Amino acid sequence: MQEQDASAFSASHTFEQFLQEHGRIQQPVFERLQAEKSKIGAGFNVDEWLVSQKVLDEEAVAQARAEFFNLPYIDLRNNTVPAEAAALI
């Protein structure tokens, strides 16, 4: 099977499928997540559910999201933001 890059993967898979297929969550958790998502519907937030159920912490979710969207993950806690940049916010 030919490997797909993350951007191609995200176009055809959900975030939760990505997590399961990349070993971030196990099949039973994936199934619970899908059941909860079906029950709640459009208002369901995968990231919040993962954190509230203590499946992943916020940092792990952020890292996985970056990987899912093929973006670099930068931990801003370990970097100094220039004053000029912070003033723009």
GUBA-829765 format. One line per field, with one value per residue: x, z, y of N, C-alpha, C, CB in turn. Coordinates in pm, whole numbers, always signed. Glycine has a CB too. Layout:
GUBA-829765
n_X: X | ...
n_Z: Z | ...
n_Y: Y | ...
ca_X: X | ...
ca_Z: Z | ...
ca_Y: Y | ...
c_X: X | ...
c_Z: Z | ...
c_Y: Y | ...
cb_X: X | ...
cb_Z: Z | ...
cb_Y: Y | ...
//
This chain:
GUBA-829765
n_X: +83 | +54 | +199 | +28 | +42 | -6 | -189 | -339 | -445 | -611 | -807 | -966 | -1028 | -1156 | -1064 | -1069 | -1047 | -791 | -647 | -691 | -584 | -320 | -236 | -287 | -521 | -699 | -891 | -1134 | -1176 | -1204 | -1445 | -1621 | -1603 | -1712 | -1974 | -2064 | -2040 | -2231 | -2460 | -2475 | -2445 | -2429 | -2320 | -2107 | -1778 | -1481 | -1216 | -1258 | -1397 | -1204 | -1019 | -1180 | -1252 | -1015 | -852 | -661 | -428 | -450 | -223 | -134 | -352 | -334 | -85 | -145 | -346 | -197 | -27 | -223 | -318 | -92 | +92 | +351 | +425 | +449 | +565 | +473 | +527 | +790 | +919 | +1011 | +800 | +829 | +804 | +692 | +535 | +355 | +222 | +59 | -156
n_Z: +0 | -82 | +81 | +223 | +230 | +514 | +453 | +240 | +373 | +568 | +407 | +340 | +570 | +906 | +1200 | +1427 | +1312 | +1210 | +1453 | +1562 | +1363 | +1372 | +1614 | +1840 | +1980 | +2106 | +1960 | +2118 | +2246 | +2024 | +1926 | +2139 | +2124 | +1868 | +1913 | +2105 | +1958 | +1758 | +1915 | +2025 | +1806 | +1587 | +1766 | +1891 | +2019 | +1937 | +2034 | +2293 | +2412 | +2413 | +2595 | +2825 | +2888 | +2963 | +2779 | +2608 | +2678 | +2666 | +2533 | +2385 | +2214 | +2069 | +1944 | +1786 | +1623 | +1476 | +1336 | +1192 | +1018 | +881 | +973 | +1135 | +1480 | +1743 | +2057 | +2238 | +2495 | +2538 | +2394 | +2325 | +2263 | +2043 | +2152 | +1972 | +1810 | +1998 | +2065 | +1851 | +1888
n_Y: -118 | +221 | +499 | +779 | +1134 | +1356 | +1562 | +1459 | +1247 | +1370 | +1474 | +1261 | +1123 | +1125 | +1314 | +1153 | +897 | +919 | +941 | +686 | +515 | +590 | +504 | +659 | +644 | +361 | +90 | +30 | +279 | +444 | +341 | +407 | +684 | +729 | +640 | +825 | +1059 | +1011 | +1007 | +1269 | +1443 | +1727 | +1916 | +1796 | +1783 | +1662 | +1699 | +1812 | +1601 | +1395 | +1500 | +1542 | +1282 | +1187 | +1061 | +1166 | +1429 | +1793 | +1886 | +1663 | +1634 | +1874 | +1837 | +1613 | +1719 | +1905 | +1730 | +1589 | +1788 | +1832 | +2024 | +2213 | +2156 | +2373 | +2438 | +2692 | +2760 | +2722 | +2912 | +3249 | +3511 | +3775 | +4115 | +4295 | +4132 | +4028 | +4261 | +4299 | +4141
ca_X: +0 | +131 | +176 | -33 | +86 | -111 | -294 | -426 | -515 | -716 | -914 | -1053 | -1050 | -1184 | -957 | -1071 | -990 | -647 | -595 | -695 | -493 | -183 | -206 | -306 | -631 | -724 | -1021 | -1249 | -1195 | -1257 | -1586 | -1693 | -1605 | -1809 | -2108 | -2096 | -2055 | -2361 | -2564 | -2482 | -2467 | -2350 | -2252 | -2002 | -1641 | -1390 | -1104 | -1304 | -1431 | -1079 | -960 | -1269 | -1249 | -876 | -792 | -541 | -428 | -462 | -98 | -135 | -454 | -278 | +19 | -211 | -412 | -92 | +12 | -338 | -324 | +42 | +148 | +447 | +377 | +545 | +526 | +504 | +573 | +937 | +968 | +980 | +729 | +876 | +707 | +622 | +433 | +253 | +146 | -37 | -269
ca_Z: +0 | -92 | +192 | +192 | +322 | +610 | +392 | +165 | +473 | +631 | +311 | +327 | +700 | +1017 | +1298 | +1514 | +1234 | +1209 | +1585 | +1578 | +1268 | +1409 | +1746 | +1949 | +2059 | +2076 | +1898 | +2208 | +2266 | +1896 | +1920 | +2236 | +2068 | +1758 | +1972 | +2168 | +1848 | +1696 | +2011 | +2043 | +1676 | +1535 | +1872 | +1953 | +2001 | +1956 | +2119 | +2432 | +2461 | +2440 | +2717 | +2939 | +2919 | +2999 | +2677 | +2573 | +2739 | +2567 | +2456 | +2289 | +2112 | +1984 | +1861 | +1688 | +1526 | +1388 | +1247 | +1105 | +915 | +821 | +1016 | +1243 | +1615 | +1817 | +2195 | +2265 | +2633 | +2537 | +2303 | +2360 | +2157 | +2038 | +2201 | +1856 | +1768 | +2104 | +2059 | +1741 | +1929
ca_Y: +0 | +342 | +591 | +907 | +1239 | +1390 | +1644 | +1368 | +1167 | +1447 | +1498 | +1145 | +1062 | +1214 | +1325 | +1034 | +786 | +945 | +905 | +540 | +452 | +625 | +449 | +755 | +588 | +221 | +61 | +50 | +423 | +492 | +301 | +490 | +818 | +728 | +628 | +953 | +1154 | +983 | +1042 | +1413 | +1506 | +1838 | +1991 | +1716 | +1830 | +1548 | +1740 | +1824 | +1467 | +1323 | +1555 | +1519 | +1139 | +1159 | +975 | +1242 | +1562 | +1900 | +1892 | +1552 | +1666 | +1979 | +1775 | +1527 | +1808 | +1958 | +1620 | +1561 | +1891 | +1842 | +2150 | +2196 | +2183 | +2455 | +2461 | +2833 | +2776 | +2716 | +3014 | +3386 | +3582 | +3914 | +4215 | +4353 | +4035 | +4022 | +4386 | +4289 | +4057
c_X: +88 | +97 | +116 | +29 | -33 | -223 | -390 | -507 | -632 | -833 | -1012 | -1084 | -1086 | -1065 | -952 | -1020 | -838 | -584 | -587 | -592 | -347 | -150 | -222 | -422 | -652 | -866 | -1140 | -1279 | -1254 | -1406 | -1672 | -1709 | -1709 | -1953 | -2153 | -2121 | -2191 | -2476 | -2584 | -2508 | -2375 | -2273 | -2136 | -1864 | -1546 | -1278 | -1144 | -1338 | -1304 | -1016 | -1048 | -1272 | -1109 | -811 | -660 | -545 | -430 | -339 | -96 | -238 | -399 | -170 | -42 | -282 | -311 | -49 | -98 | -345 | -189 | +104 | +252 | +382 | +486 | +489 | +568 | +549 | +725 | +998 | +928 | +915 | +780 | +766 | +627 | +510 | +320 | +167 | +41 | -162 | -369
c_Z: +0 | +22 | +141 | +282 | +408 | +547 | +310 | +262 | +531 | +537 | +306 | +460 | +804 | +1112 | +1386 | +1442 | +1230 | +1342 | +1603 | +1488 | +1297 | +1553 | +1862 | +2038 | +2015 | +2022 | +1993 | +2234 | +2140 | +1887 | +2017 | +2183 | +1957 | +1812 | +2033 | +2061 | +1779 | +1785 | +2020 | +1913 | +1650 | +1643 | +1937 | +1918 | +2037 | +2053 | +2266 | +2491 | +2498 | +2571 | +2838 | +2983 | +2959 | +2906 | +2634 | +2651 | +2627 | +2476 | +2348 | +2178 | +2016 | +1891 | +1751 | +1582 | +1426 | +1288 | +1147 | +989 | +849 | +848 | +1124 | +1378 | +1687 | +1957 | +2233 | +2409 | +2639 | +2445 | +2354 | +2240 | +2158 | +2080 | +2087 | +1810 | +1870 | +2101 | +1949 | +1778 | +2008
c_Y: +124 | +436 | +720 | +1012 | +1281 | +1473 | +1559 | +1284 | +1244 | +1474 | +1381 | +1075 | +1168 | +1217 | +1201 | +910 | +797 | +902 | +754 | +473 | +483 | +585 | +546 | +714 | +444 | +203 | +79 | +199 | +484 | +461 | +382 | +632 | +827 | +721 | +760 | +1060 | +1136 | +1028 | +1194 | +1487 | +1623 | +1915 | +1918 | +1771 | +1717 | +1584 | +1747 | +1688 | +1390 | +1370 | +1524 | +1373 | +1092 | +1056 | +1035 | +1373 | +1667 | +1908 | +1784 | +1575 | +1771 | +1923 | +1689 | +1610 | +1864 | +1851 | +1589 | +1660 | +1917 | +1980 | +2126 | +2227 | +2260 | +2479 | +2602 | +2857 | +2778 | +2820 | +3152 | +3452 | +3726 | +4011 | +4275 | +4261 | +4028 | +4148 | +4383 | +4213 | +4137
cb_X: -95 | +107 | +307 | -187 | +144 | -52 | -234 | -343 | -419 | -660 | -857 | -989 | -926 | -1313 | -975 | -1212 | -1049 | -620 | -682 | -837 | -527 | -162 | -70 | -331 | -761 | -703 | -1022 | -1223 | -1061 | -1181 | -1600 | -1620 | -1466 | -1782 | -2110 | -1983 | -1940 | -2374 | -2530 | -2355 | -2608 | -2438 | -2350 | -2013 | -1613 | -1330 | -1049 | -1428 | -1512 | -980 | -940 | -1410 | -1299 | -868 | -887 | -532 | -303 | -484 | +23 | -166 | -585 | -219 | +114 | -311 | -485 | +30 | +46 | -468 | -376 | +36 | +37 | +570 | +340 | +574 | +589 | +384 | +519 | +982 | +914 | +1108 | +573 | +927 | +780 | +721 | +496 | +319 | +240 | +27 | -223
cb_Z: +121 | -226 | +267 | +210 | +244 | +727 | +305 | +71 | +585 | +682 | +172 | +233 | +744 | +1092 | +1384 | +1567 | +1090 | +1182 | +1695 | +1546 | +1129 | +1391 | +1747 | +1893 | +2042 | +2203 | +1845 | +2341 | +2303 | +1778 | +1950 | +2372 | +2015 | +1664 | +2078 | +2262 | +1746 | +1666 | +2149 | +2107 | +1666 | +1462 | +1976 | +1909 | +2087 | +1822 | +2073 | +2439 | +2355 | +2324 | +2704 | +2904 | +2800 | +3142 | +2555 | +2417 | +2833 | +2636 | +2550 | +2361 | +2179 | +2071 | +1948 | +1758 | +1598 | +1470 | +1329 | +1186 | +976 | +670 | +1067 | +1221 | +1691 | +1744 | +2292 | +2235 | +2722 | +2495 | +2161 | +2405 | +2177 | +1897 | +2278 | +1739 | +1750 | +2242 | +2037 | +1622 | +2011
cb_Y: +0 | +410 | +620 | +903 | +1360 | +1465 | +1753 | +1277 | +1124 | +1576 | +1524 | +1046 | +984 | +1171 | +1450 | +1009 | +783 | +1095 | +966 | +486 | +497 | +774 | +398 | +896 | +672 | +134 | -79 | -21 | +493 | +427 | +152 | +492 | +856 | +609 | +516 | +998 | +1136 | +833 | +985 | +1463 | +1553 | +1933 | +2026 | +1570 | +1958 | +1503 | +1875 | +1916 | +1389 | +1343 | +1707 | +1564 | +1059 | +1110 | +957 | +1268 | +1580 | +2033 | +1877 | +1419 | +1717 | +2092 | +1690 | +1434 | +1924 | +2006 | +1495 | +1566 | +2020 | +1815 | +2245 | +2287 | +2051 | +2590 | +2355 | +2918 | +2662 | +2579 | +2992 | +3464 | +3576 | +3949 | +4327 | +4379 | +3895 | +4005 | +4504 | +4224 | +3937
//
